[in-house]
Amino acid sequence: MLNRSLILSAPWSDYDPYSDEALLDPWSGYRELRNAGPAVWLPRYEMFALARYESVRRALEDWETFPSRYGVMMNDDMNEVLRGNTLCTDGPEHRALRDVLIRPLMPGALRDARAQITAEAGSVVDRLVAQGTFDAASELASHLPVTVVSELIGLPEAGRERMLVWAEEMFNCFGPMNDRTARSFPVLKEMVGYATNEAVPGRVKPGSWAEGIHDAVERGEVPAEVCPVLMIDYMGPSLDTTIFAISSAVYLFATNPDQWDLVRKEPRLMASAMSEVLRMESPIQDFSRYVARDVDMDGVVLPEGSRAIVFYGSGNRDERKYPDPDRFDVRRRPGDHLAFGAGPHACVGMNLARIEMLALFTALAERVQRFEILEAEPVLHNILRGFRTLRVKVS
């Protein structure tokens, strides 16, 4: 039973972060939530909103107060579907699963993949630049995750063409139970069925990341029943999040040509520029956390048993943390941004994402002076932020 007196004493807001308008342009709404307090009750969803940088980081780092084992989604159905996966575990159980997943994603393990990704990035950029115009979302941003990363994961060919659809619809199911979530659940079932029935020993690619999961089961490192959800850990986050980050980067450089000039003139700025892209346009805007015990969040007490939405995208635009946060500045060096999360659940694929982004934009910087946007259609999604279509002309 929630302590209603604590909820009544907290700041309240009628802002709806999951309306179409808010999803497409969340920045003024995020600012409203940040100004309202360190934790704000959203009666529409009966959850708290954590929108300030310090509130978000604290929730992500304090896994005992804000555990993940009760699920990190905004609806009970999805929390049940992914029960026991890496996102939805804590402590020793989480470390065991994470250790299996992260092995092929450590910097040393990615050495060979880096060379392959760099070569493929140069090839695709050469081809697209020669065209003069291309869709940066479907032709550029999707290329490396679909061609290189899906091969590294090593899932069976049959059904692999559905991976992009599965990844996007899976993340839609992380939101509250609205129309978008309800429409995505049937596709999610297809993804779970593939992970359970197709990504099995003998069908996955030898030496692949997927086979590594089965090898870990044989060694007794993780139980066999977690195989499907671990496969989903590779199938989802390794694709759409990077794709949307890349398309957002093209948009930011197109609309801030002075910043593109800087990275072309000073290539050493490219790594910090990618961090600035992620700060400005976090591909994942929010997850949630259960509140396991009463916690005082800078004067606002969240009661045990409540749930908080942790807005990465808002924390990354918090003026309390970043001066002039709505300005894209490749010299900012925001290495402590929240786009990859923080704490024990920080993104296992962050090294891979950085390699892909750096490879593509280093290749683009050598060949492109200007991006001109011809058509831009942002994706309308509960959790993810990026572009469905981003047609550009390069010169």
N, C-alpha and C positions, 0 to 999 in steps of 0.2 A: 504494500500500500504506500503510494507516494505521499510524502509530507507536503500537503497542499499549501500550508502556510509559507513554506519556503518558496514555492512557485509564485504565490501571490506577492511575495516581497521582492521578487526579481523584476528587472525591466521587462516589459512586454512589447511586442511589435506585431502588427498585422501584415507586415511585408511577406509576400509569397515568393520565395526564391525559385520556385519551380513553375511559375507562370511562363508562357511563351516569351513575353516581353523581358522578363528578368533573365531568362536563360540566354537570350540573344545579347542583352546589354545589362550585365549584372552590377556594374561598377557603382552607380549611385545608390543602389539598394545595399550593397556591401558597406558603403560608407555610412549609410543610415544605421545599419546594425552595429558597426564599430563605435559609432558615436553614442549609441544607446547604452552600451556597457560592455564589460568583459565577457558576459554571458547573458543572452537575451532569450526569453521564453517566446516561442512561436505557437500560439494557441491553435492555429490551423492544423499543425502537424503534431502538437503535443510533444515537442522536443525543444531543447535549448539550441541556440545558434552560437557557436564560438567563431567569431569573425576577426578578432584582433590577432596579430602575429604571436604575441606572447601566450595568449589563451590556446591557440592552435598548437604551438610547439609543446606547451606543458601537457596537453591532453595526449599528444603522440608519444611523449617520452615517459609519462607516468602510467605504465601498463597495468599496475596493480589497482590504481584508482579508476582508470579508463581502459578496462580490459577489452580484448578483441574476441574472446572465446564465445561471447554471446552474439557474435556477428557484427559486421561493420556497415551493414546496409540499412536503409531506412524503411524496410518492410520485413515482417516476420517470415514470409514465404521464402524470400531470397536468403535470409539468414539461415533457414533450415536447409536449403539446397546446398550451400557451401560450408555447412558445418564440418569442421575438421580439416579444412584446407589451410594453407599457410596464412592467409589473411585472417582467419577466424580461430586462431589458437594463441596461446600464451606460454611463457616459461619454457621448461624443458621440451614439451611437446612441439612448441613452435620452433625452437632451435634445431631440433632433429629434422623437421621438414625443411626448414630454410637451408640447413647445411647441404642437403641433397640438391635442392634447386639451384643454389648459388655456385656450386663447384664449376660448371662450365662457363659461368658468367664473371669469374674473377679475372682481373687484368692479365695475369699470366696465362690463364686458360684461353683467353680471347686473342692471344698473339697471332695465331694463324688466321683466325676469323677477321682480325683487323686488316691484314694484307688483302684478303679476299674482298672485304667490304670497300676498301679504298679503291681497288681496281674496278670493281663494279660501279662505284659512284662516278669515277671518271668516265666510264663507258656510257652510262645513262645520261650524264650531263652533256657529253659530246653530242649524243644523238638528239636530245631535246633542244639544245642551243642551236643546232643546225636547222631545226624546224622553224625557229624564230618565235613561234607561239606554242604553248602547251598548257595543260591543266596541271598546276603544281600539286594539287591534291591527289588526283588519280594516276597521273603519269610519273611525277617525281617522288612525292612523299611516300607513295605505296610501294615503290619499286624494291628498295632494299629489304623491308620487312617481308614482302611476299616472295622474293626470289632467293635471297640469301638466308634470312632468319628462319623461314619455314623449313628450309633444307637442313639447317643446323638442328632444329627441333626434331626433325626426322619422322614426322607422322606419316601414315600411309597416304599414297597419292589420292586414292579414291576418297572424295569428300574434302580434300584439302582446299579446293576452290571456294569452299564455304567459310573458310576461317575468318575472313574480314567481316562477313555478315555476323558470324557467331560472336566475335569479339565486341562489336558495337552493340549488339542486342544484349549481350551479357551485362555490360556496364549500364545500359538503360534500366535493367532490373535492379540495380543498386538503389534507385531512387525511391521516393514514397510510392504507395500503390495508386498511381494516377493512370490516365489512359495510355501514356507512353509505356509505362511499366507493364501494364496488362497486355498490350500488343506484343511485347517482346518475349514474354514467357514461353510461348510455343516454340520459338526459335531456340531459346535456351535449352529446352528439353532435347532438341535435336543435337545440340552441342554436347550435352551430358551423355547422350546415347552413343555418340561417336567416341568420346573419351573412354567410355566403359567397354564398348564392344569391338572397336576397331584399333585403338591404340594399345595393342596387346603384344606380348612377346611373339616374335616371328613375323609380325606385320610392320613394326617400326624399323627404321633404318639402323643397321648395325653401327655402333659407335656414336650414335646420336644422343642428344640430351634426353629424349624420351626413353631410349634404352637404358640410360643411366638411372632412371627412376626404377625400372624393373630390376636392375642390378642391385640397387640399394635395398629393395625388398628381399631379394635372395640372400643378401648379407645380414638381414635382420635389423637393418637400421631404421626402417619404417614399416608399418603394417601394410599388408597387401590391399586392404580396403581403401587406403588413401590414394591409390594410383590414379583413379579418374580425376579427383580434384587437383592432384599435382599436375596432371596433364593440362588441365584447364588453366592452372597458374602460368604455364608456358604459352598456351594458345591465345589467351586474352591480352594480358598486359604487354606482351612483346610486340604487338601489332599496332592497334589503334592509337595507343598513347603516343608512340613515336611518330606515327603518320600525322596525327593532328599537331604535334609540336613542330614538325617540319613545315607543314602548310602555314602555320601561324608565323614561323620565322620568315618565310617568303613575303607574307603580307606586311609584317613589320618593316622589313627592309625596303619593300616597295613604297610604303607610305612614309618612310624616314630615310630618304636617299642619302642624306648627309652621314648617317650611321653606316650605311653600306660603303660609302667612300672611305670611311675610317678603317673598316676591317680590310678593305682591299689595299689601302695604303700601309696598314700596320697589321700583317697577318697574325702577330702574336696576340692580338685582341680577340681572335676568333673564339677561343674557349670561354672567355668572359662574356662574349656576345651571346653564345648559346645559353649560358646561365641566365642572362638578362631576358632572353626570349622566354625561357621557362618561368621566370619570375612574373613577367608581364602576362603571359597566356598559359597558365598551368593547364596541361591537357586534362588532368583529373581535377575538377573543381572542389569536390567534397566527398568524404566518407562520413561514417558516424561512429560513435563509441557509446557503450553502455556505461553508466555511472555506478560503480560497485559500492561506494560508500559516500556519505556526505562529504562534499569538498568545497572549500571556500576559494572561489576564483576571484581574487582581488576585490572582495567585498560582496560578491554575489554567491550565495550558497546553493549548489546543485544537490538535490536530495538523492540519496541512495535509491536505485531502481529507475531513475530517469534515464533519458538518452539525449546525447548531444550530437548535433551535426557539426563537423569540423571542416570549416571552409578554407581549404588551402589557397584557393584563388583570391579570397579576401585578405588573408594574412599576408600574402605576397604583395598586396597593394596598400598595406597599412602605413600611413604617414608617420605613425609613431616609430616605425622601424626604418623605413626607406624615405629619405627626403624626395619630394616631388615624385611620388611613386607612379604616377600615370605617364611619366616621360620615359621613353625608350632610350637608354644610354648605355652603349656598349663598353664604356669605361667604368661602369658602376662596380663590377666584380661582386655580384651578390651570391657568393658561394654558400651562404646559409639560407638560400631560398627553400621553400616548402614544397615545391612541385614534386619532388621525389619522396615526400613525407619526411619523417624523422623518427629517431628512436629505434626500437627493435623491429618495427615493421617498415623501415625505410626500403624503398623499391629495390628488389634484387637485380633488376635489369638496368640500373642506372648507368653502369659502365658501357653496356652495349648501346644504349640510347645515345650516349655522348659520342661514341665512336661513329655511329651512323650519321649523326647531325654534323659532326666535324668533317667527316669525309665528304659529304654532299656540299656543304657550304664552302669548304676549301676549294673544291673543284669549281663551284660556281664563281667564286671570287676571282679565279684565274681566267674566266671566260666571259663574264657578264659585267657590263658597266651599269646597266639600269634594268629594273623590273617595272613594267607598266601593267597595272591591273585592268583587264578587259571585262572580267565577270567574276563576281564573288558571291557565293552562297554559303553562309555559315551553317553548320549542322545544328539542328534543334534536338537537344539531348539532355536527359536528366543529369548526367554526371560529366560527360566529356565536352571539351570545347575545341573547336577547330573548324575546318572548312569542308563542306561536301564538294564544292566546286571552287576552284581558284584559277581561272584562266589568265595567263600573263603573256605579255610580249617582252622579249629580252633584246637588248642591243649591246 
